[in-house]
């Protein structure tokens, strides 16, 4: 690739890093996204996790030989290291499929392990930049997590498809009466439990961990059991441990109405999805109020580059 292309990448990265880094410092944010496929010749996602960098290359037909690609990537890493003043040893590289939603992004992807604890809004979270394609903390939901924290006091909270439990930690920090965390993956439930304990939320009677297939589990929950539910499901899932497969466009009405059934009167559901073509079937949903809060929950580092949608629904 010609030098002028690398210079173009360096100029772009310098510009966005200066702008976003300045905002992050002003807001006390230490984990944030810097660059996401801004230039077609450089299909990378670049994030900062305190002293570490996370670089994901979107899979594409680049027409380079393996050696040429290695050389191209090495040059990119050098530029990232220089612009963002990161030690090259602290930059972790992943290859990710460019697919809608988060399908296929939870598999283990390497043998070496690099885990550490980061802070967000005064709370601690364990992240892993080496073993999985996702790091353990979805940066695009930073604002949504704070909304949950602010509305949790004295409430019974349910976190579905909980992943590593960051919403559960925020709910606990908001002084929730009870927080129930549900996921099908034991790995992520263990991670959720560790995140809760990192923040001294270690009472198992108050902070419950449930290993279950959400689709099968929800119908068994008594009506009006919760005051707030957070549901951020995968776009599609056909895990061997599931009885049925999940297709969020096809199944969202049933899932949302099951949540409405177990909410107390006036209860709130935060529902989000990464499916780019998602269409909410509002008229079929048993809610008194449905508000699209995508814009108001978009963090500063995702403006103009957010792929998910988010709704606040009131029973």
C-alpha positions as CSV (number, residue, x, y, z in Angstrom):
1,X,0.0,0.0,0.0
2,X,1.4,3.4,-0.9
3,X,2.8,5.7,1.8
4,X,0.2,8.4,1.2
5,X,-2.6,5.9,2.2
6,X,-0.8,5.3,5.6
7,X,-0.4,9.0,6.0
8,X,-4.1,9.4,5.4
9,X,-4.8,6.9,8.1
10,X,-2.4,8.5,10.5
11,X,-4.0,11.9,9.9
12,X,-7.5,10.6,10.4
13,X,-6.5,8.7,13.6
14,X,-4.7,11.7,15.0
15,X,-7.7,13.9,14.4
16,X,-10.3,11.6,15.9
17,X,-8.1,10.6,18.8
18,X,-7.4,14.2,19.7
19,X,-11.1,15.0,19.6
20,X,-12.5,11.9,21.4
21,X,-9.6,11.6,23.8
22,X,-10.2,15.2,25.0
23,X,-13.9,14.5,25.6
24,X,-13.1,11.3,27.4
25,X,-10.6,13.0,29.7
26,X,-13.1,15.8,30.4
27,X,-15.8,13.2,31.3
28,X,-13.5,10.9,33.2
29,X,-14.1,8.0,30.8
30,X,-11.1,5.6,30.5
31,X,-12.6,3.0,28.1
32,X,-13.9,4.3,24.8
33,X,-14.0,3.8,21.0
34,X,-11.6,5.9,18.9
35,X,-12.1,4.7,15.3
36,X,-14.5,2.5,13.5
37,X,-13.9,1.8,9.8
38,X,-13.7,5.6,9.2
39,X,-11.6,5.0,6.0
40,X,-12.6,2.1,3.7
41,X,-8.9,1.1,3.1
42,X,-8.5,0.7,6.9
43,X,-11.4,-1.5,8.1
44,X,-10.4,-1.4,11.8
45,X,-12.2,-0.9,15.1
46,X,-9.9,0.8,17.6
47,X,-10.8,1.1,21.3
48,X,-8.9,2.2,24.4
49,X,-9.1,0.3,27.7
50,X,-7.1,2.6,30.0
51,X,-3.4,1.8,29.2
52,X,-4.3,-0.8,26.6
53,X,-5.5,-0.7,23.0
54,X,-7.9,-3.1,21.3
55,X,-7.8,-3.4,17.5
56,X,-10.3,-5.5,15.6
57,X,-9.9,-5.9,11.9
58,X,-13.2,-6.5,10.0
59,X,-12.9,-9.5,7.6
60,X,-12.8,-8.4,3.9
61,X,-11.3,-9.3,0.6
62,X,-8.2,-7.2,0.7
63,X,-6.3,-8.8,-2.3
64,X,-3.0,-8.9,-0.3
65,X,-0.8,-11.9,0.2
66,X,-0.3,-13.1,3.7
67,X,3.1,-11.4,4.0
68,X,1.7,-8.2,2.5
69,X,-1.2,-8.3,4.9
70,X,1.2,-8.9,7.9
71,X,3.3,-6.0,6.8
72,X,0.2,-3.8,6.3
73,X,-1.0,-4.7,9.8
74,X,2.4,-4.1,11.4
75,X,2.4,-0.6,9.9
76,X,-1.1,0.1,11.2
77,X,-0.1,-1.0,14.7
78,X,3.0,1.3,14.6
79,X,0.8,4.2,13.6
80,X,-1.8,3.4,16.4
81,X,1.0,3.0,18.9
82,X,2.6,6.4,17.9
83,X,-0.6,8.4,17.7
84,X,-2.2,7.0,20.8
85,X,1.1,6.8,22.8
86,X,0.4,3.1,23.6
87,X,3.1,0.5,24.1
88,X,2.9,-2.0,21.2
89,X,2.9,-4.8,23.7
90,X,-0.3,-3.4,25.1
91,X,-2.2,-3.4,21.8
92,X,-4.3,-6.5,21.2
93,X,-5.4,-7.5,17.7
94,X,-8.5,-9.5,16.6
95,X,-10.1,-10.4,13.3
96,X,-13.9,-10.2,13.4
97,X,-16.6,-11.1,10.9
98,X,-18.6,-8.1,9.8
99,X,-22.0,-9.6,10.6
100,X,-25.2,-7.9,11.8
101,X,-25.5,-8.0,15.6
102,X,-23.2,-9.9,17.9
103,X,-23.6,-13.4,16.4
104,X,-20.5,-15.5,16.4
105,X,-18.5,-13.0,18.4
106,X,-18.4,-14.8,21.8
107,X,-16.1,-17.7,20.9
108,X,-12.7,-18.0,22.3
109,X,-10.2,-16.7,19.9
110,X,-6.7,-17.2,21.4
111,X,-4.7,-19.2,23.9
112,X,-2.9,-16.3,25.7
113,X,-4.9,-14.6,28.4
114,X,-4.8,-10.9,29.2
115,X,-7.3,-9.9,31.8
116,X,-7.4,-6.8,33.9
117,X,-9.8,-4.6,35.8
118,X,-11.0,-1.2,34.4
119,X,-13.1,1.5,36.0
120,X,-16.3,3.0,34.6
121,X,-18.3,5.6,36.5
122,X,-16.6,4.5,39.8
123,X,-17.4,0.8,39.2
124,X,-14.9,-2.0,38.4
125,X,-15.2,-4.4,35.5
126,X,-12.9,-7.3,34.4
127,X,-12.1,-7.1,30.7
128,X,-10.3,-9.6,28.5
129,X,-8.6,-8.3,25.4
130,X,-7.0,-11.5,24.2
131,X,-9.4,-14.5,24.6
132,X,-12.7,-13.4,23.1
133,X,-13.8,-11.2,20.2
134,X,-15.8,-9.0,22.6
135,X,-13.9,-7.6,25.6
136,X,-16.5,-8.1,28.3
137,X,-17.7,-4.5,28.4
138,X,-20.0,-3.1,25.6
139,X,-18.9,0.5,25.4
140,X,-21.9,1.6,23.4
141,X,-24.2,1.0,26.4
142,X,-22.3,3.3,28.9
143,X,-25.2,5.8,29.0
144,X,-27.9,3.2,29.2
145,X,-26.1,1.6,32.2
146,X,-26.2,4.9,34.0
147,X,-30.0,5.2,33.3
148,X,-30.5,1.8,34.9
149,X,-28.4,2.9,37.9
150,X,-30.4,6.0,38.4
151,X,-33.7,4.2,38.3
152,X,-32.8,1.1,40.4
153,X,-33.2,2.3,44.0
154,X,-35.4,-0.1,46.0
155,X,-36.4,-2.0,42.8
156,X,-36.4,-5.6,41.8
157,X,-34.2,-5.8,38.6
158,X,-33.9,-8.5,36.0
159,X,-31.0,-8.6,33.5
160,X,-31.7,-11.0,30.6
161,X,-29.0,-12.3,28.2
162,X,-26.8,-10.7,30.7
163,X,-23.4,-11.4,29.1
164,X,-20.8,-10.3,31.8
165,X,-23.4,-8.6,34.0
166,X,-22.4,-4.9,33.6
167,X,-26.1,-3.8,33.8
168,X,-26.4,-5.9,37.0
169,X,-23.4,-4.1,38.6
170,X,-24.9,-0.7,37.7
171,X,-28.3,-1.8,39.1
172,X,-26.7,-3.0,42.4
173,X,-24.8,0.3,42.6
174,X,-28.1,2.1,42.2
175,X,-29.2,0.4,45.5
176,X,-31.6,-2.1,43.9
177,X,-33.6,-4.3,46.3
178,X,-32.8,-7.4,44.2
179,X,-30.8,-8.1,41.0
180,X,-31.4,-11.3,39.0
181,X,-28.8,-12.0,36.3
182,X,-29.8,-14.6,33.6
183,X,-27.7,-16.1,30.9
184,X,-27.1,-19.5,29.2
185,X,-23.3,-19.3,29.3
186,X,-21.7,-20.4,32.6
187,X,-18.5,-18.6,31.5
188,X,-20.4,-15.3,31.3
189,X,-22.3,-16.0,34.5
190,X,-19.0,-16.6,36.4
191,X,-17.7,-13.4,34.9
192,X,-20.9,-11.5,36.0
193,X,-20.5,-12.9,39.5
194,X,-16.8,-11.7,39.6
195,X,-17.9,-8.3,38.4
196,X,-20.5,-8.1,41.2
197,X,-17.9,-9.2,43.8
198,X,-15.3,-6.8,42.5
199,X,-17.7,-4.0,43.6
200,X,-18.6,-5.7,46.9
201,X,-22.0,-6.9,45.8
202,X,-21.6,-10.4,47.1
203,X,-24.9,-11.3,48.9
204,X,-26.2,-14.3,46.9
205,X,-29.7,-13.7,48.3
206,X,-29.8,-10.2,46.9
207,X,-27.7,-10.7,43.7
208,X,-28.9,-13.9,42.1
209,X,-27.2,-15.7,39.2
210,X,-29.5,-17.9,37.1
211,X,-28.1,-20.3,34.5
212,X,-31.0,-20.7,32.0
213,X,-32.2,-20.4,28.4
214,X,-34.2,-17.1,28.6
215,X,-36.8,-18.3,26.1
216,X,-37.6,-21.3,28.3
217,X,-37.1,-19.6,31.6
218,X,-39.4,-16.5,31.2
219,X,-42.7,-18.3,31.0
220,X,-42.0,-19.9,34.4
221,X,-41.6,-16.5,36.2
222,X,-44.7,-15.4,38.2
223,X,-46.5,-12.2,37.0
224,X,-45.4,-8.8,38.4
225,X,-42.1,-10.1,39.8
226,X,-39.9,-7.2,38.6
227,X,-39.9,-3.4,38.5
228,X,-37.3,-3.1,35.8
229,X,-35.9,-5.5,33.1
230,X,-32.9,-5.0,30.9
231,X,-32.9,-7.2,27.7
232,X,-30.1,-7.0,25.1
233,X,-30.5,-10.3,23.2
234,X,-28.3,-11.6,20.4
235,X,-29.6,-11.1,16.9
236,X,-29.7,-14.8,16.3
237,X,-28.7,-17.8,18.4
238,X,-28.9,-21.5,17.9
239,X,-26.7,-22.7,20.8
240,X,-26.8,-26.5,21.3
241,X,-27.9,-25.8,24.9
242,X,-31.1,-24.0,23.7
243,X,-34.3,-25.9,23.1
244,X,-35.3,-23.5,20.3
245,X,-33.3,-21.1,18.2
246,X,-33.7,-17.3,18.6
247,X,-34.3,-14.9,15.8
248,X,-34.7,-11.4,17.3
249,X,-36.8,-10.0,14.4
250,X,-39.2,-12.9,14.5
251,X,-39.2,-13.5,18.3
252,X,-39.0,-9.9,19.8
253,X,-42.8,-9.5,20.2
254,X,-43.1,-12.7,22.2
255,X,-40.0,-12.0,24.3
256,X,-41.1,-8.4,25.0
257,X,-44.6,-9.4,26.0
258,X,-43.3,-12.1,28.3
259,X,-41.3,-9.3,30.0
260,X,-44.4,-7.1,30.2
261,X,-46.2,-10.0,31.9
262,X,-43.7,-10.2,34.7
263,X,-43.3,-6.4,35.2
264,X,-45.1,-4.7,38.0
265,X,-47.6,-1.9,37.0
266,X,-45.6,1.1,35.8
267,X,-42.5,-1.1,35.4
268,X,-39.8,-0.4,32.8
269,X,-38.2,-2.5,30.1
270,X,-35.0,-1.4,28.4
271,X,-34.8,-3.4,25.2
272,X,-31.9,-3.1,22.7
273,X,-30.7,-5.0,19.6
274,X,-27.8,-4.8,17.2
275,X,-29.8,-6.1,14.3
276,X,-29.3,-3.4,11.6
277,X,-32.6,-4.1,9.8
278,X,-34.7,-4.4,13.0
279,X,-38.3,-3.2,12.9
280,X,-40.2,-3.0,16.1
281,X,-43.8,-4.3,15.8
282,X,-45.2,-1.7,18.2
283,X,-48.9,-2.5,17.7
284,X,-48.4,-6.0,19.0
285,X,-46.6,-5.0,22.2
286,X,-48.5,-4.8,25.5
287,X,-47.0,-1.5,26.7
288,X,-48.5,1.7,27.8
289,X,-45.6,3.7,26.5
290,X,-42.8,2.9,24.0
291,X,-40.0,5.4,23.5
292,X,-37.0,5.1,21.1
293,X,-34.1,6.2,23.3
294,X,-31.3,5.3,20.8
295,X,-30.2,8.9,20.4
296,X,-30.3,9.8,24.1
297,X,-28.3,6.6,24.9
298,X,-25.6,7.2,22.3
299,X,-22.2,7.9,24.0
300,X,-20.0,10.7,22.6
301,X,-17.6,8.1,21.1
302,X,-20.3,6.4,19.1
303,X,-22.0,9.4,17.5
304,X,-22.5,8.7,13.8
305,X,-21.2,5.1,14.1
306,X,-23.8,3.4,16.3
307,X,-25.4,0.2,15.0
308,X,-27.8,-0.7,17.8
309,X,-31.3,0.6,18.7
310,X,-32.6,1.0,22.2
311,X,-36.2,1.4,23.5
312,X,-37.7,2.2,26.9
313,X,-41.0,0.6,27.4
314,X,-43.4,1.2,30.3
315,X,-46.1,-1.2,31.3
